[in-house]
Amino acid sequence: MTGLSAVLGLTPMAIASGANIPLARAVVGGVIAAMVMVLFSKSRINEIMERETLSATESNNHEKERRRSEFLERVPRNRQFKCCGFEANGKRA
């Protein structure tokens, strides 16, 4: 919104004749380029980062489950082993 107001405010100066035409055109072009980059590349970067975060979380969950099952395999089944509120069979105590 700020970029749009800057473009609209400088457009008359970029079109009219005078000494400030090159400066106004450069500013308008830069603001338009920045708006386009932010609108398109920012959303794409967020999409990529979200996908990476989800895959990392998913692999982390698989790793936790693998470690938990390995731990439960080492625990003898005939004795009650309670740790953090869980029994050896993985059910809540």
Contacts in CASP RR format, 6 or more apart in sequence:
PFRMAT RR
TARGET T0000
AUTHOR 0000-0000-0000
METHOD contacts of the structure
MODEL  1
MTGLSAVLGLTPMAIASGANIPLARAVVGGVIAAMVMVLFSKSRINEIME
RETLSATESNNHEKERRRSEFLERVPRNRQFKCCGFEANGKRA
3 31 0 8 1.000
3 34 0 8 1.000
3 35 0 8 1.000
4 35 0 8 1.000
6 27 0 8 1.000
6 28 0 8 1.000
6 31 0 8 1.000
7 28 0 8 1.000
7 31 0 8 1.000
7 32 0 8 1.000
7 35 0 8 1.000
10 24 0 8 1.000
10 27 0 8 1.000
10 28 0 8 1.000
10 31 0 8 1.000
11 28 0 8 1.000
13 20 0 8 1.000
13 21 0 8 1.000
13 24 0 8 1.000
14 21 0 8 1.000
14 24 0 8 1.000
14 25 0 8 1.000
14 28 0 8 1.000
72 88 0 8 1.000
72 89 0 8 1.000
72 90 0 8 1.000
75 81 0 8 1.000
75 88 0 8 1.000
76 88 0 8 1.000
77 88 0 8 1.000
77 89 0 8 1.000
79 88 0 8 1.000
80 87 0 8 1.000
80 88 0 8 1.000
81 87 0 8 1.000
81 88 0 8 1.000
82 93 0 8 1.000
85 92 0 8 1.000
85 93 0 8 1.000
86 92 0 8 1.000
86 93 0 8 1.000
87 93 0 8 1.000
END
